[in-house]
Amino acid sequence: MHERVSGSRKIHPALVEHTSTLTGALRRLGRQRATVFLAVALYNAPPELIGEKLQISPTSVRRTFEMAASMLRHPIVARTFQHLIDEIGTFDTRALIDDEMRALIREWRLAEMFEPRCAACGHPMPVPVVSSLHGRSGRPRRYCSNACRQKAYRARHKQ
């Protein structure tokens, strides 16, 4: 049985194998470095939020992220991921988060700390896929849907 990303395409077996390798590499980084890296990479969390949650300064967050990225680019680790790029052809930015990565996210409670929540209903909001680590332009979304945005507008103007 093959896992599917969007319900329509099959995942390349090499992708599943190498995301497990990524989980192992993240665990070897240490919890704080890996948490900072994943908060930026998965949740687009700003350095101020990461610093607040981990009780470190935003400057330390930036330094920690740079160090984690540097360690993941180390030739020993990068050589493993080069095989993935060779097998697939081009690197897919929508890489599968497999069971091991999900277990890591649950174990370290990353979703609870960094997953954006709707300001009206409190449900988790979808995190946009970003092709670079610079984030998206414009303001971040505050509401999960137009219905929640309208609900908040009515509540503000009712007072």
Residue pairs with C-beta under 8 A, 6 or more apart in sequence:
2 10
2 11
3 11
3 16
3 96
3 98
4 10
4 11
5 11
5 94
5 96
11 96
12 87
12 88
14 83
14 84
14 87
14 88
15 84
15 88
15 92
15 95
15 96
16 96
16 98
17 84
18 80
18 81
18 83
18 84
19 95
19 96
19 97
19 98
19 100
19 101
20 98
20 100
20 101
21 80
21 81
22 81
22 101
23 98
23 100
23 101
23 104
25 72
25 77
25 80
26 34
26 37
26 38
26 104
27 34
27 104
29 37
29 68
29 71
29 72
31 108
32 54
32 56
32 64
33 64
33 67
33 68
33 71
34 68
34 104
34 108
35 50
35 54
35 108
35 110
36 50
36 54
36 61
36 64
36 65
36 68
37 65
37 68
37 69
37 72
38 105
38 110
39 45
39 49
39 50
39 53
39 110
39 113
39 114
40 50
40 65
40 133
41 133
42 97
42 105
42 110
42 114
42 127
43 110
43 114
43 115
43 116
43 127
44 127
44 128
44 130
44 135
44 136
44 140
45 114
46 135
47 58
47 61
47 62
47 65
48 58
49 114
50 56
50 58
50 61
50 114
51 57
51 58
51 60
51 61
53 113
53 114
54 61
56 64
71 77
72 78
84 91
85 91
93 129
93 131
94 129
97 105
105 111
111 124
115 124
115 125
115 127
116 124
116 125
116 127
116 140
116 141
117 123
117 124
117 125
118 124
118 125
118 142
118 143
118 144
118 145
118 148
119 142
119 143
119 148
119 152
120 143
120 144
120 148
120 149
120 151
120 152
120 155
121 144
121 148
121 151
123 144
124 144
125 141
125 143
125 144
126 144
128 136
130 136
142 149
142 152
143 149
143 152
